[in-house]
Amino acid sequence: MRTFIVIVGALAPCVMATNVVADVSENLKFCSSRSSSRERLACFEAIARGTGDQPATETTTRTTVNEGAMAAVRASRNPIPTREVAPPNSSFSGYYAAIGGGYGISTGRNASASSQLNYGYYALTPDSNPIGSGVIALAGFNIPVGSSGIAGVEFSGRFLGEETSKSASSTVTDYFTSQNFSGSAEYTFRNQAGFHMSFRAGATFEDWLIFGKVGLGASQIKETFTIDESSIPGLCRSASYYPSRFCYSYGPSGSRTALSTSSWLPSALLGIGIERNFGVLFARAAVDAEIFRKDQTSILSPGIASAGSSSQDGIMFSVRGMGAVGYRF
């Protein structure tokens, strides 16, 4: 009897191990029957955890493996959604448009005006460089480069801009009557419009963008000479002084003449700036340099009564600070 009990006790672990193997085999079959590969993988992982984490007893092994496998299958059917984090430059990509204003200063020019009737010559050197404000409209498109870079194309238009003027006066004497008469002239320079296409590149930092741009386009430059000698009467040009004073011929009376020229000149645009996003809206602050070549201007009025000219051939430029608000589509 004692011998039988010893034998049974020795065989009990073997029987239990056999039951455990049988349960694991059943669970493997259960896992293999799953139609989804994700369910099968989760089920197999649960079996591996269940057989390794619990003591090797029939009850605990069967319960752990079965419940773990079923729980894994249920979890695989309803995975926890993961949130994809967008790269920083994604909020700056796409189309945009903005409107704003700017204030700038430009290099100046020397000028002169004269009356071909020899009534007066006027040196018109501006007292200061052209300055002024204008309205700026722009639109463009950005594409992301890497995780934080931006590249794009921008079209910009400027209306109004830098302006300066200078006036001068001259006195002419009628030697027959010994009377003095005054004439005046004014020169005005305006960088009054511009249009450019620029290439932009920059780097983003959360809701901030720092960029640089370079572009080509055209700038409209207008120069005006106004010569006013309307207060000068016809001066005596030929006279007799003996036996009495007498004027034989008089020159034409003075007049007021306005001479102007306007031209579109090729220009380059360089700029740096910063933008800040506020949802789909954004704000921009930037500094632009507009560079163009202006040759000497020479204008004659009809009949060659008056003339105006401006010198300083060569490169001119305007430096402009600007701000704008825009919308990203």
C-alpha contacts under 8 A as a table, 3 or more apart, distances in Angstrom:
res1	aa1	res2	aa2	distance
1	M	4	F	5.14
1	M	5	I	6.46
2	R	5	I	5.25
2	R	6	V	6.34
3	T	6	V	5.21
3	T	7	I	6.36
4	F	7	I	5.13
4	F	8	V	6.19
5	I	8	V	5.13
5	I	9	G	6.07
6	V	9	G	5.12
6	V	10	A	6.16
7	I	10	A	5.07
7	I	11	L	6.28
8	V	11	L	5.15
8	V	12	A	6.18
9	G	12	A	5.34
9	G	13	P	7.87
10	A	13	P	6.92
10	A	14	C	7.93
11	L	14	C	5.34
11	L	15	V	6.44
12	A	15	V	5.19
12	A	16	M	6.26
13	P	16	M	5.04
13	P	17	A	6.01
14	C	17	A	5.07
14	C	18	T	6.15
15	V	18	T	5.01
15	V	19	N	6.34
16	M	19	N	5.07
16	M	20	V	6.26
16	M	57	T	6.85
16	M	58	E	5.87
17	A	20	V	5.00
17	A	21	V	6.21
17	A	56	A	7.60
17	A	57	T	7.81
17	A	58	E	7.49
18	T	21	V	5.16
18	T	22	A	6.17
19	N	22	A	4.95
19	N	23	D	6.17
19	N	58	E	6.40
20	V	23	D	5.09
20	V	24	V	6.17
20	V	56	A	7.70
20	V	57	T	7.43
20	V	58	E	5.61
20	V	61	T	6.55
20	V	62	R	6.99
21	V	24	V	5.07
21	V	25	S	6.07
22	A	25	S	5.03
22	A	26	E	6.25
23	D	26	E	5.05
23	D	27	N	6.27
23	D	61	T	7.90
23	D	62	R	5.99
24	V	27	N	5.02
24	V	28	L	6.12
24	V	47	I	7.47
24	V	62	R	7.67
24	V	65	V	7.33
25	S	28	L	4.98
25	S	29	K	6.23
26	E	29	K	5.08
26	E	30	F	6.19
27	N	30	F	4.77
27	N	31	C	6.07
27	N	47	I	7.34
27	N	65	V	7.19
27	N	66	N	6.73
27	N	69	A	7.47
28	L	31	C	5.06
28	L	32	S	6.06
28	L	44	F	7.15
28	L	47	I	7.89
29	K	32	S	5.06
29	K	33	S	6.27
30	F	33	S	5.30
30	F	34	R	7.05
31	C	34	R	5.60
31	C	39	E	7.72
31	C	40	R	5.28
31	C	43	C	5.55
31	C	44	F	6.43
31	C	69	A	7.55
32	S	40	R	6.24
33	S	40	R	7.88
34	R	37	S	7.42
34	R	39	E	6.28
34	R	40	R	5.65
35	S	39	E	7.48
35	S	40	R	7.61
36	S	39	E	5.19
36	S	40	R	6.32
37	S	40	R	5.02
37	S	41	L	6.14
38	R	41	L	5.25
38	R	42	A	6.23
38	R	76	S	6.33
39	E	42	A	5.20
39	E	43	C	6.03
39	E	72	A	7.29
39	E	73	V	5.05
39	E	76	S	5.45
39	E	77	R	7.06
40	R	43	C	5.10
40	R	44	F	6.22
40	R	73	V	7.47
41	L	44	F	5.27
41	L	45	E	6.26
42	A	45	E	5.17
42	A	46	A	6.26
42	A	69	A	7.54
42	A	72	A	5.28
42	A	73	V	6.25
42	A	76	S	6.65
43	C	46	A	5.12
43	C	47	I	6.41
43	C	68	G	7.64
43	C	69	A	4.67
43	C	70	M	7.15
43	C	72	A	5.43
43	C	73	V	5.81
44	F	47	I	5.11
44	F	48	A	6.30
44	F	69	A	7.23
45	E	48	A	5.11
45	E	49	R	6.25
46	A	49	R	5.12
46	A	50	G	5.98
46	A	65	V	6.85
46	A	68	G	5.21
46	A	69	A	5.13
46	A	72	A	6.29
47	I	50	G	5.01
47	I	51	T	6.14
47	I	65	V	5.20
47	I	66	N	7.89
47	I	68	G	6.80
47	I	69	A	6.08
48	A	51	T	5.48
48	A	52	G	6.22
49	R	52	G	5.25
49	R	53	D	5.90
50	G	53	D	5.55
50	G	54	Q	6.37
50	G	61	T	6.91
50	G	64	T	5.36
50	G	65	V	4.95
50	G	68	G	6.69
51	T	54	Q	6.16
51	T	56	A	7.66
51	T	61	T	6.31
51	T	64	T	7.70
51	T	65	V	6.75
54	Q	60	T	6.70
54	Q	61	T	6.61
54	Q	64	T	7.59
55	P	60	T	7.07
55	P	61	T	7.38
56	A	60	T	7.38
56	A	61	T	6.39
57	T	60	T	5.56
57	T	61	T	5.86
58	E	61	T	5.40
58	E	62	R	6.10
59	T	62	R	5.42
59	T	63	T	6.13
60	T	63	T	5.23
60	T	64	T	5.84
61	T	64	T	5.25
61	T	65	V	5.95
62	R	65	V	5.46
62	R	66	N	5.96
63	T	66	N	5.38
63	T	67	E	5.96
64	T	67	E	5.43
64	T	68	G	5.73
65	V	68	G	5.13
65	V	69	A	5.87
66	N	69	A	5.29
66	N	70	M	6.22
67	E	70	M	5.21
67	E	71	A	6.01
68	G	71	A	5.11
68	G	72	A	6.06
69	A	72	A	5.15
69	A	73	V	6.27
70	M	73	V	5.15
70	M	74	R	6.28
71	A	74	R	5.14
71	A	75	A	6.13
72	A	75	A	5.07
72	A	76	S	6.12
73	V	76	S	5.16
73	V	77	R	6.44
74	R	77	R	5.27
74	R	78	N	6.73
75	A	78	N	5.26
75	A	79	P	5.97
76	S	79	P	5.43
86	A	90	S	6.59
87	P	90	S	5.67
87	P	147	S	5.45
87	P	148	S	6.91
88	P	91	S	6.78
88	P	147	S	6.59
88	P	148	S	5.68
88	P	204	T	6.39
88	P	205	F	6.57
88	P	206	E	5.31
88	P	207	D	7.47
89	N	92	F	5.44
89	N	93	S	6.71
89	N	144	P	5.99
89	N	147	S	6.37
89	N	148	S	4.95
89	N	149	G	6.34
89	N	150	I	6.71
89	N	203	A	7.90
89	N	204	T	5.71
89	N	205	F	7.91
89	N	206	E	7.71
90	S	93	S	5.40
90	S	144	P	6.56
91	S	207	D	7.77
91	S	277	N	7.98
92	F	142	N	6.83
92	F	143	I	7.99
92	F	144	P	7.78
92	F	150	I	7.55
92	F	209	L	8.00
92	F	328	R	7.77
93	S	141	F	7.16
93	S	142	N	4.66
93	S	143	I	5.01
93	S	144	P	5.92
93	S	150	I	7.39
94	G	141	F	5.29
94	G	142	N	5.09
94	G	143	I	6.37
94	G	328	R	7.15
94	G	329	F	6.78
95	Y	139	A	7.59
95	Y	140	G	5.79
95	Y	141	F	4.35
95	Y	142	N	6.55
95	Y	328	R	5.98
95	Y	329	F	5.45
96	Y	139	A	5.67
96	Y	140	G	5.56
96	Y	141	F	6.27
96	Y	326	G	6.96
96	Y	327	Y	5.60
96	Y	328	R	4.33
96	Y	329	F	5.76
97	A	137	A	7.84
97	A	138	L	5.77
97	A	139	A	4.15
97	A	140	G	6.53
97	A	326	G	5.42
97	A	327	Y	5.64
97	A	328	R	6.80
98	A	137	A	6.01
98	A	138	L	5.40
98	A	139	A	6.31
98	A	324	A	6.20
98	A	325	V	5.40
98	A	326	G	3.75
98	A	327	Y	6.37
99	I	135	V	7.68
99	I	136	I	5.81
99	I	137	A	4.44
99	I	138	L	6.31
99	I	324	A	5.31
99	I	325	V	5.90
99	I	326	G	6.43
100	G	135	V	6.02
100	G	136	I	5.18
100	G	137	A	6.40
100	G	322	M	7.20
100	G	323	G	5.57
100	G	324	A	3.88
100	G	325	V	6.34
101	G	133	S	7.17
101	G	134	G	5.61
101	G	135	V	4.41
101	G	136	I	5.17
101	G	322	M	5.60
101	G	323	G	5.82
101	G	324	A	6.53
102	G	133	S	5.48
102	G	134	G	5.47
102	G	135	V	6.51
102	G	136	I	7.02
102	G	320	R	6.26
102	G	321	G	5.40
102	G	322	M	3.95
102	G	323	G	6.42
103	Y	131	I	7.48
103	Y	132	G	5.64
103	Y	133	S	4.20
103	Y	134	G	6.54
103	Y	161	G	7.45
103	Y	162	E	7.92
103	Y	320	R	5.48
103	Y	321	G	5.56
103	Y	322	M	6.52
104	G	131	I	5.62
104	G	132	G	5.77
104	G	133	S	6.41
104	G	161	G	7.22
104	G	162	E	6.28
104	G	318	S	6.54
104	G	319	V	5.40
104	G	320	R	3.91
104	G	321	G	6.18
105	I	129	N	6.67
105	I	130	P	5.69
105	I	131	I	4.38
105	I	132	G	6.86
105	I	162	E	6.15
105	I	318	S	5.53
105	I	319	V	5.60
105	I	320	R	6.54
106	S	129	N	5.94
106	S	130	P	5.15
106	S	131	I	6.33
106	S	162	E	6.46
106	S	316	M	7.45
106	S	317	F	5.71
106	S	318	S	4.07
106	S	319	V	6.42
107	T	129	N	5.65
107	T	130	P	6.67
107	T	316	M	5.85
107	T	317	F	5.98
107	T	318	S	6.64
108	G	126	P	7.15
108	G	128	S	7.33
108	G	129	N	4.85
108	G	130	P	6.08
109	R	125	T	7.14
109	R	126	P	7.13
109	R	310	S	6.66
109	R	311	S	6.44
109	R	312	Q	6.07
110	N	124	L	6.48
110	N	125	T	4.68
110	N	126	P	6.67
110	N	310	S	5.68
110	N	311	S	5.59
110	N	312	Q	6.71
111	A	123	A	6.57
111	A	124	L	4.90
111	A	125	T	5.70
111	A	187	Y	7.09
111	A	308	G	7.45
111	A	309	S	5.62
111	A	310	S	4.01
111	A	311	S	6.06
112	S	121	Y	7.69
112	S	122	Y	5.65
112	S	123	A	4.60
112	S	124	L	4.91
112	S	125	T	7.50
112	S	187	Y	7.87
112	S	308	G	5.83
112	S	309	S	5.53
112	S	310	S	6.40
113	A	121	Y	6.16
113	A	122	Y	5.14
113	A	123	A	6.64
113	A	124	L	7.20
113	A	185	A	6.86
113	A	225	F	7.12
113	A	227	I	7.35
113	A	306	S	7.46
113	A	307	A	5.63
113	A	308	G	4.24
113	A	309	S	6.39
114	S	118	N	7.79
114	S	120	G	5.88
114	S	121	Y	4.35
114	S	122	Y	5.86
114	S	227	I	7.81
114	S	306	S	5.78
114	S	307	A	5.44
114	S	308	G	6.51
115	S	118	N	5.58
115	S	119	Y	5.75
115	S	120	G	5.52
115	S	121	Y	6.42
115	S	227	I	7.88
115	S	305	A	6.02
115	S	306	S	4.40
115	S	307	A	6.45
116	Q	119	Y	7.38
116	Q	304	I	6.47
116	Q	305	A	5.05
116	Q	306	S	5.26
116	Q	307	A	7.11
117	L	120	G	7.94
117	L	305	A	6.30
117	L	306	S	7.71
118	N	121	Y	7.67
119	Y	172	V	5.91
119	Y	183	G	7.93
120	G	170	S	5.72
120	G	171	T	6.91
120	G	172	V	6.54
120	G	183	G	6.88
121	Y	170	S	6.70
122	Y	168	A	5.97
122	Y	169	S	6.51
122	Y	170	S	6.56
122	Y	184	S	7.51
122	Y	185	A	6.50
123	A	168	A	6.73
124	L	166	K	5.77
124	L	167	S	6.26
124	L	168	A	6.29
124	L	185	A	7.89
124	L	186	E	7.05
124	L	187	Y	6.36
125	T	166	K	6.43
126	P	129	N	7.11
126	P	164	T	6.97
126	P	165	S	6.00
126	P	166	K	4.80
127	D	165	S	7.95
127	D	166	K	6.63
128	S	164	T	7.18
129	N	164	T	6.63
130	P	162	E	5.11
130	P	163	E	4.48
130	P	164	T	4.40
130	P	165	S	7.98
130	P	189	F	7.32
130	P	190	R	7.53
131	I	161	G	7.42
131	I	162	E	4.29
131	I	163	E	5.33
131	I	164	T	6.64
132	G	161	G	5.31
132	G	162	E	4.20
132	G	163	E	5.91
133	S	160	L	6.80
133	S	161	G	5.14
133	S	162	E	6.53
134	G	158	R	6.73
134	G	159	F	5.65
134	G	160	L	4.61
134	G	161	G	4.79
135	V	158	R	5.80
135	V	159	F	5.29
135	V	160	L	6.68
136	I	156	S	7.08
136	I	157	G	5.76
136	I	158	R	4.59
136	I	159	F	6.50
136	I	324	A	7.95
137	A	156	S	5.74
137	A	157	G	5.34
137	A	158	R	6.60
138	L	154	E	6.95
138	L	155	F	5.57
138	L	156	S	4.18
138	L	157	G	6.28
139	A	154	E	5.76
139	A	155	F	5.44
139	A	156	S	6.59
140	G	152	G	7.17
140	G	153	V	5.52
140	G	154	E	4.11
140	G	155	F	6.00
141	F	152	G	5.45
141	F	153	V	5.65
141	F	154	E	6.62
142	N	150	I	6.39
142	N	151	A	5.58
142	N	152	G	4.18
142	N	153	V	6.79
143	I	150	I	5.83
143	I	151	A	5.51
143	I	152	G	5.97
144	P	147	S	7.28
144	P	148	S	7.29
144	P	149	G	5.81
144	P	150	I	4.74
144	P	151	A	6.53
145	V	148	S	6.67
145	V	149	G	4.49
145	V	150	I	5.27
145	V	151	A	6.69
146	G	149	G	5.71
148	S	203	A	5.71
148	S	204	T	5.19
148	S	205	F	7.21
149	G	201	A	7.51
149	G	202	G	5.87
149	G	203	A	4.58
149	G	204	T	6.17
150	I	200	R	7.88
150	I	201	A	5.52
150	I	202	G	5.18
150	I	203	A	6.01
150	I	204	T	7.35
151	A	199	F	7.54
151	A	200	R	5.53
151	A	201	A	4.37
151	A	202	G	6.60
152	G	199	F	5.90
152	G	200	R	5.14
152	G	201	A	6.55
153	V	197	M	7.20
153	V	198	S	5.78
153	V	199	F	4.71
153	V	200	R	5.99
154	E	197	M	5.76
154	E	198	S	5.13
154	E	199	F	6.32
154	E	200	R	7.12
155	F	195	F	7.60
155	F	196	H	5.90
155	F	197	M	4.60
155	F	198	S	6.37
156	S	195	F	5.81
156	S	196	H	5.47
156	S	197	M	6.54
157	G	193	A	7.59
157	G	194	G	5.75
157	G	195	F	4.49
157	G	196	H	6.64
158	R	161	G	7.65
158	R	193	A	5.24
158	R	194	G	4.97
158	R	195	F	6.34
159	F	192	Q	6.23
159	F	193	A	4.65
159	F	194	G	6.83
160	L	191	N	7.06
160	L	192	Q	4.23
160	L	193	A	5.39
161	G	190	R	7.09
161	G	191	N	5.48
161	G	192	Q	4.94
161	G	193	A	6.66
162	E	190	R	5.84
162	E	191	N	5.29
162	E	192	Q	6.83
162	E	318	S	7.86
163	E	188	T	7.26
163	E	189	F	5.56
163	E	190	R	4.40
163	E	191	N	6.42
163	E	192	Q	7.82
164	T	188	T	5.80
164	T	189	F	5.46
164	T	190	R	6.77
165	S	186	E	6.89
165	S	187	Y	5.40
165	S	188	T	4.21
165	S	189	F	6.28
166	K	186	E	5.53
166	K	187	Y	5.32
166	K	188	T	6.66
167	S	184	S	7.14
167	S	185	A	5.54
167	S	186	E	4.08
167	S	187	Y	6.36
168	A	184	S	5.67
168	A	185	A	5.49
168	A	186	E	6.45
169	S	182	S	6.85
169	S	183	G	5.60
169	S	184	S	4.10
169	S	185	A	6.30
170	S	182	S	5.66
170	S	183	G	5.36
170	S	184	S	6.17
171	T	180	N	6.52
171	T	181	F	5.59
171	T	182	S	4.42
171	T	183	G	6.36
172	V	180	N	5.66
172	V	181	F	5.30
172	V	182	S	6.24
172	V	183	G	7.88
173	T	178	S	6.28
173	T	179	Q	5.55
173	T	180	N	4.31
173	T	181	F	6.19
174	D	177	T	5.60
174	D	178	S	5.25
174	D	179	Q	5.24
174	D	180	N	6.32
174	D	181	F	7.86
174	D	235	L	5.75
174	D	236	C	6.71
175	Y	178	S	4.67
175	Y	179	Q	7.05
175	Y	236	C	7.72
176	F	236	C	6.24
176	F	239	A	7.37
176	F	247	C	7.64
181	F	231	S	7.17
181	F	232	I	5.68
182	S	229	E	7.16
182	S	231	S	7.12
182	S	232	I	6.84
183	G	227	I	7.65
183	G	228	D	5.79
183	G	229	E	4.52
183	G	230	S	7.57
183	G	231	S	7.17
183	G	232	I	7.19
184	S	227	I	5.98
184	S	228	D	5.27
184	S	229	E	6.52
185	A	225	F	7.07
185	A	226	T	5.39
185	A	227	I	4.28
185	A	228	D	5.99
186	E	224	T	7.94
186	E	225	F	5.73
186	E	226	T	5.12
186	E	227	I	6.60
187	Y	223	E	7.28
187	Y	224	T	5.69
187	Y	225	F	4.70
187	Y	226	T	6.56
188	T	223	E	5.64
188	T	224	T	5.13
188	T	225	F	6.67
189	F	221	I	7.51
189	F	222	K	6.03
189	F	223	E	4.75
189	F	224	T	6.78
190	R	221	I	5.80
190	R	222	K	5.18
190	R	223	E	6.45
191	N	219	S	7.15
191	N	220	Q	6.03
191	N	221	I	4.75
191	N	222	K	6.57
192	Q	219	S	7.77
192	Q	220	Q	5.85
192	Q	221	I	6.21
192	Q	222	K	7.11
193	A	219	S	5.81
193	A	220	Q	5.10
193	A	221	I	7.56
194	G	217	G	7.46
194	G	218	A	5.67
194	G	219	S	4.23
194	G	220	Q	6.01
195	F	217	G	5.54
195	F	218	A	5.60
195	F	219	S	6.63
196	H	215	G	6.17
196	H	216	L	5.39
196	H	217	G	4.07
196	H	218	A	6.53
196	H	268	A	7.84
196	H	269	L	7.17
197	M	215	G	5.29
197	M	216	L	5.72
197	M	217	G	6.24
198	S	213	K	6.12
198	S	214	V	5.24
198	S	215	G	3.69
198	S	216	L	6.53
198	S	269	L	7.49
199	F	213	K	5.46
199	F	214	V	5.59
199	F	215	G	6.10
200	R	211	F	6.68
200	R	212	G	5.78
200	R	213	K	4.35
200	R	214	V	6.86
201	A	211	F	5.53
201	A	212	G	5.74
201	A	213	K	6.52
202	G	209	L	6.62
202	G	210	I	5.39
202	G	211	F	3.91
202	G	212	G	6.26
203	A	209	L	5.73
203	A	210	I	5.57
203	A	211	F	6.56
204	T	207	D	7.11
204	T	208	W	5.53
204	T	209	L	4.40
204	T	210	I	6.52
205	F	208	W	5.04
205	F	209	L	6.34
207	D	276	R	5.72
207	D	277	N	5.23
207	D	278	F	7.76
208	W	274	I	7.19
208	W	275	E	5.71
208	W	276	R	4.73
208	W	277	N	6.57
209	L	274	I	5.54
209	L	275	E	5.00
209	L	276	R	6.50
210	I	272	I	7.77
210	I	273	G	6.00
210	I	274	I	4.53
210	I	275	E	6.58
211	F	272	I	5.79
211	F	273	G	5.51
211	F	274	I	6.23
212	G	270	L	7.80
212	G	271	G	5.69
212	G	272	I	4.31
212	G	273	G	6.44
213	K	269	L	7.89
213	K	270	L	5.82
213	K	271	G	5.20
213	K	272	I	6.34
214	V	268	A	7.52
214	V	269	L	5.66
214	V	270	L	4.65
214	V	271	G	6.55
215	G	268	A	5.73
215	G	269	L	4.88
215	G	270	L	6.50
216	L	266	P	7.59
216	L	267	S	5.98
216	L	268	A	4.54
216	L	269	L	6.00
217	G	266	P	5.90
217	G	267	S	5.38
217	G	268	A	6.23
217	G	269	L	7.67
218	A	264	W	5.94
218	A	265	L	5.27
218	A	266	P	4.40
218	A	267	S	4.93
218	A	268	A	7.68
219	S	264	W	5.39
219	S	265	L	5.27
219	S	266	P	6.46
219	S	267	S	6.10
219	S	292	F	7.61
220	Q	262	S	6.90
220	Q	263	S	5.59
220	Q	264	W	4.37
220	Q	265	L	6.29
221	I	262	S	5.67
221	I	263	S	5.61
221	I	264	W	6.44
221	I	265	L	7.36
222	K	260	S	7.20
222	K	261	T	5.74
222	K	262	S	4.23
222	K	263	S	6.62
223	E	260	S	5.55
223	E	261	T	5.47
223	E	262	S	6.49
224	T	258	A	7.00
224	T	259	L	5.60
224	T	260	S	4.09
224	T	261	T	6.53
225	F	258	A	5.70
225	F	259	L	4.95
225	F	260	S	6.08
225	F	308	G	6.04
226	T	256	R	7.31
226	T	257	T	5.69
226	T	258	A	4.27
226	T	259	L	6.17
227	I	255	S	7.97
227	I	256	R	5.62
227	I	257	T	5.15
227	I	258	A	6.33
227	I	306	S	7.44
228	D	231	S	7.95
228	D	254	G	7.72
228	D	255	S	6.05
228	D	256	R	4.09
228	D	257	T	6.28
229	E	232	I	5.57
229	E	254	G	4.67
229	E	255	S	4.97
229	E	256	R	5.72
230	S	233	P	7.65
230	S	253	S	7.24
230	S	254	G	4.69
230	S	255	S	4.05
230	S	256	R	5.52
231	S	254	G	6.67
231	S	255	S	7.65
232	I	235	L	7.92
232	I	253	S	6.10
232	I	254	G	5.11
232	I	255	S	7.88
233	P	252	P	7.33
233	P	253	S	4.48
233	P	254	G	6.14
234	G	250	Y	5.48
234	G	251	G	4.69
234	G	252	P	4.72
234	G	253	S	4.08
234	G	254	G	6.99
235	L	250	Y	5.32
235	L	251	G	5.26
235	L	252	P	7.37
235	L	253	S	7.44
236	C	239	A	7.00
236	C	247	C	6.11
236	C	248	Y	7.70
236	C	249	S	5.97
236	C	250	Y	4.38
236	C	251	G	6.29
237	R	247	C	7.52
237	R	248	Y	7.68
237	R	249	S	5.67
237	R	250	Y	5.45
237	R	251	G	6.36
238	S	247	C	5.80
238	S	248	Y	5.29
238	S	249	S	5.26
238	S	250	Y	7.22
239	A	245	R	7.11
239	A	246	F	5.44
239	A	247	C	3.95
239	A	248	Y	5.20
239	A	249	S	7.19
240	S	243	P	7.94
240	S	244	S	6.92
240	S	245	R	5.39
240	S	246	F	4.98
240	S	247	C	6.20
240	S	248	Y	7.29
241	Y	244	S	5.23
241	Y	245	R	4.12
241	Y	246	F	6.35
242	Y	245	R	6.19
247	C	250	Y	7.36
257	T	301	S	7.62
257	T	306	S	7.36
259	L	299	I	6.80
259	L	300	L	7.59
259	L	301	S	6.66
259	L	307	A	7.91
259	L	308	G	7.36
260	S	299	I	7.64
261	T	299	I	7.91
265	L	292	F	6.78
265	L	293	R	7.27
265	L	294	K	7.66
266	P	292	F	6.27
266	P	293	R	7.63
267	S	290	E	6.67
267	S	291	I	5.40
267	S	292	F	4.48
267	S	293	R	7.52
268	A	290	E	5.80
268	A	291	I	5.19
268	A	292	F	6.61
269	L	288	D	6.78
269	L	289	A	5.72
269	L	290	E	4.72
269	L	291	I	6.45
270	L	288	D	5.63
270	L	289	A	5.19
270	L	290	E	6.67
271	G	286	A	6.96
271	G	287	V	5.58
271	G	288	D	4.21
271	G	289	A	6.19
272	I	286	A	5.70
272	I	287	V	5.72
272	I	288	D	6.77
273	G	284	R	7.08
273	G	285	A	5.64
273	G	286	A	3.90
273	G	287	V	6.32
274	I	284	R	5.78
274	I	285	A	5.60
274	I	286	A	6.37
275	E	282	F	6.66
275	E	283	A	5.56
275	E	284	R	4.43
275	E	285	A	6.63
276	R	282	F	5.43
276	R	283	A	5.40
276	R	284	R	6.68
277	N	280	V	6.96
277	N	281	L	5.98
277	N	282	F	4.30
277	N	283	A	6.71
278	F	281	L	5.02
278	F	282	F	5.41
278	F	283	A	7.95
279	G	282	F	7.45
280	V	327	Y	5.77
280	V	328	R	5.19
280	V	329	F	7.32
281	L	325	V	7.36
281	L	326	G	5.69
281	L	327	Y	4.57
281	L	328	R	6.26
282	F	325	V	5.80
282	F	326	G	5.29
282	F	327	Y	6.25
282	F	328	R	7.66
283	A	323	G	7.55
283	A	324	A	5.88
283	A	325	V	4.51
283	A	326	G	6.35
284	R	323	G	5.54
284	R	324	A	5.18
284	R	325	V	6.25
285	A	321	G	7.74
285	A	322	M	5.94
285	A	323	G	4.58
285	A	324	A	6.74
286	A	321	G	5.99
286	A	322	M	5.43
286	A	323	G	6.45
287	V	319	V	7.26
287	V	320	R	5.73
287	V	321	G	4.51
287	V	322	M	6.22
288	D	319	V	5.86
288	D	320	R	5.23
288	D	321	G	6.42
288	D	322	M	7.74
289	A	317	F	6.81
289	A	318	S	5.67
289	A	319	V	4.50
289	A	320	R	6.28
290	E	317	F	5.42
290	E	318	S	5.11
290	E	319	V	6.45
291	I	315	I	7.10
291	I	316	M	5.97
291	I	317	F	4.32
291	I	318	S	6.60
292	F	315	I	5.79
292	F	316	M	5.49
292	F	317	F	6.13
293	R	313	D	7.66
293	R	314	G	5.32
293	R	315	I	4.37
293	R	316	M	5.80
294	K	313	D	5.90
294	K	314	G	5.67
294	K	315	I	6.39
294	K	316	M	6.70
295	D	311	S	7.48
295	D	312	Q	7.24
295	D	313	D	4.44
295	D	314	G	6.12
296	Q	309	S	7.18
296	Q	310	S	5.58
296	Q	311	S	4.86
296	Q	312	Q	6.52
296	Q	313	D	5.35
297	T	308	G	7.88
297	T	309	S	5.16
297	T	310	S	5.06
297	T	311	S	6.80
298	S	307	A	7.41
298	S	308	G	5.80
298	S	309	S	4.23
298	S	310	S	6.67
299	I	307	A	5.55
299	I	308	G	5.18
299	I	309	S	6.19
300	L	304	I	5.69
300	L	305	A	7.61
300	L	306	S	6.05
300	L	307	A	4.45
300	L	308	G	6.62
301	S	304	I	5.22
301	S	305	A	6.02
301	S	306	S	5.47
301	S	307	A	6.14
302	P	305	A	6.82
304	I	307	A	7.03
